[in-house]
Amino acid sequence: KDMLKYCSEKKKDFMFMSLYMWELDEEGKEIPDEMKRLIWQLAFRFFRKVRLFTVSRGHVVLIFPKKQNPDYEKGIQKMLDTFFPLYEKFGYDYKIVIGESVDEISLSGEGIDYIASIHRTMPECSVHRVIPEDIHTFHRYEYVLSELADIYKKHDPDDPRVLVYCQPVKNVETGNFDTAEALMRLQLDETGIVFPDQFIPLADEEEYIHALTEIILHKTCREIRRLKDEGFRVCRVSVNV
């Protein structure tokens, strides 16, 4: 973070390459020494003034200044061409992100969070070149995360930001809709409806998920009571926990 902030403050444009291997990002695991040595060798072979950082057990980021590397695109391609056979050898799934400095993110100290937000939506074993839309997606991610933190903090079982829809399921034997599946959505001021694939992984990673589970159980039970009071026959409503 200090390195990114320093470069931005000094108006030194830089490029970064991020390598993330989720299988190694667990307790007791790390990048094999042979792979570490190869990554170091490649970084210093293809780039000048390069800095290499181990962010976590399975996450490595290299940073190099654009000015000292006018042929950086060739270096990036050589790096990739040399890395791909390593995947065949070691067999770890990977995500590679390539981008350049964004002052507003570097100065705020959010560089690693920015890269992680891109990792989250990438398919395994793929390379992503950063585009302007990624910055918008990151700000949305940060906003949703802040709202999840607030939902967790308030721990209100009736929090209006958490919506629960009961999707009816038809019983083919009776022809009636007597079971349902409870579906969760977030309704946020700045984004409108947010779907589960956009917030459940965040809630899970930050351990806010249990509060959401309590809310959906509470609201589902309340909805079952309302349906019964209105004369509907409800056999079962399933809830993902």
Secondary structure, DSSP 8 states (H G I E B T S, - for coil): -HHHHHHHHTT--EEEEEEE-GGGSSTT----HHHHHHHHHHHHHH-SS-EEEEEETTEEEEEEESTT-TTHHHHHHHHHHHHHHHHHHH----EEEEEE--HHHHHTT-HHHHHHHHHHHS-SSEEEE--HHHHHHHHHHHHHHHHHHHHHHH--TT-TTEEEEEEEEE-TTT--EEEEEEEEEEEETTTEEE-HHHHHHHHHHTT-HHHHHHHHHHHHHHHHHHHHHTT----EEE---
